Amino acid sequence: MHTMRMDVEVEDCGRVYLLDRGDYGAADRKEESPAHSVGLIEIEGRGTASLRIGPQWGTIPFTVTVSDRDPGADLDGYEDVVEISFESPSGDVFLVGWLMDWDDEKAHNLSPLLPGPGTYRLRYHLRGMEEERCWTDDHYLQVWPASQHDPAILKTEGEIFRRF
């Protein structure tokens, strides 16, 4: 298990993206990989997941744990916790704040920590969404290999979450 802290630059989108370097363009081929959502995370197609954040722009402190097994949810420390399955065709994934003006230096590589191509589980922990804040550890993503499962809401306390 490896935990990384990073600052993700977001430019007026209120989202960060987890992308598979080899196939994030597959989001355009919906018939091959249908979109699905669990409120705070949307799978936009094979190799593309968007995660909602409170602030619309700025530098967002993000914590990511990549593990070879379920690292366990932190239900006491967060207001909202959700899970969803994610397909990584290459096993080479990164976190980025915006897609329009691509800059490799702003993409946070999470590889080669992943064991390779396959299906992963994403668990997204969030707090402070109501206040649109971005304190350290308000945004926490866990990634581990797991078979395909339905999206799940593990905990929800925020009013904003109910709007998605």
Secondary structure as UniProt FT lines:
FT   STRAND          2..10
FT   STRAND          15..20
FT   TURN            21..23
FT   HELIX           24..28
FT   TURN            30..32
FT   STRAND          36..37
FT   STRAND          41..45
FT   TURN            46..47
FT   STRAND          48..52
FT   STRAND          58..66
FT   STRAND          80..88
FT   STRAND          93..96
FT   HELIX           104..106
FT   STRAND          108..109
FT   TURN            111..112
FT   STRAND          118..126
FT   TURN            129..132
FT   TURN            136..137
FT   STRAND          139..145
FT   STRAND          152..156
FT   HELIX           160..163
//
